[in-house]
Amino acid sequence: MKPRRRSSAMTTPASYSAPGAPARKTNVISIVALVVSIVGFTVIGIVLGFIGLNQVKKTGEAGRGLAIAAIIIGFVELALLIIYIIVVVVIVGASAASGNY
């Protein structure tokens, strides 16, 4: 039986890579604008979306997409609300004109 030879080579420690660039901070106003637009406060969401978009341009923070989404959702909800109001007014006007209460 042959004796086992011990390896004299040392193990190398795990190499550590340099940390990457820090994660970009997301603009809080853009987040709030998106949440407010989704909840249904359309005008507030639109205004906050534009404020967040302006801040993102100035500071370079993340959140441009959130601000744009908040603006789009807010305008779509506002358009649907206007259409709904027009339909209700037309229906009420038609029923009042026909005399059926």
Secondary structure, DSSP 8 states (H G I E B T S, - for coil): -------------------------B-HHHHHHHHHHHHT-HHHHHHHHHHHHHHHHHH--B-HHHHHHHHHHHHHHHHHHHHHHHHHHHHHHHHHHHT--
